[in-house]
Amino acid sequence: MSGAPAGSRPGLWRRITSGATGRFTPWKFNWLANHKIIAALERVRVHAHGDLLDVGCGSKPFAPLFAGRVRRYWGSDLAVSRYLGEARPDAYASAEAQPFRGESFDTVLGLSMLTYLPDPLRMIEEARRLLKPGGALILEFTQMVPLHDEPHDYFRFTRFGAELLLRRAGLDPVEFVPVGGLWARVGLSTIAELQRLNRGPTRVLTELPVRLMYVILQLGFELLDRLFFDPREVLAHIVVARKPG
């Protein structure tokens, strides 16, 4: 990928990779974001089938969500990805230039990456090349998160911008699933400030009260987000698009 190592996914959803199968763990940092992205993926995984390629896969923490729905879960990432850990992807490659033949996959998945690409349309066009006719692209379009990983944080997307890019690439959008809202955004900013306090030599004193505050704040903001959700103000959309058959 051009610019920042987007495949390493240093963004909002990958700050926690443990518990990525949706465990109820509100004492963990950013559980609120993780919980919401998992809920969205559980809604759209019905579209996944056959061979799936996770572009920017890291250690494949979301693979369990697709177990039983796909024949094989493939992954590609940058060799410099800090989220690989001890895992080895099936290919080292940028999002815009994959080493696989055209029409090799039934499903392509891409999470927390488009904001880091100078030309996101190229990634979507590459996904279209990789998909078989009738195949599904499941892609996250971030709309409302703080600036991060400067200077390689380039774009935010409305659902209408997402649809425009997908159609330009020759794909047909079929489902838009919002991920979190304004109250989730406020909650994530609040716990981020708490995280900054819970560092250094004083952590032995702050760890327990900060974890307790995580539980209170994340459950509270989750409730507010459900009660006062506004579809115009969302963290992101998980969008499913199909390649014409």
Secondary structure, DSSP 8 states (H G I E B T S, - for coil): --SS-GGG--SGGGS--TTTTT---TTSTTHHHHHHHHHHHHHHGGG--SEEEEET-TT-TTGGGGTTT-SEEEEEE-TT-TT-TT---SEE-BTTB-SS-TT-EEEEEE-S-GGG-S-HHHHHHHHHHHEEEEEEEEEEEE-S----STTS------HHHHHHHHHHTT-EEEEEEEEEEHHHHHHHHHHHHHHHHS-GGGHHHHHHHHHHHHHHHHHHHHHHHHHT--TTSEEEEEEEEE---
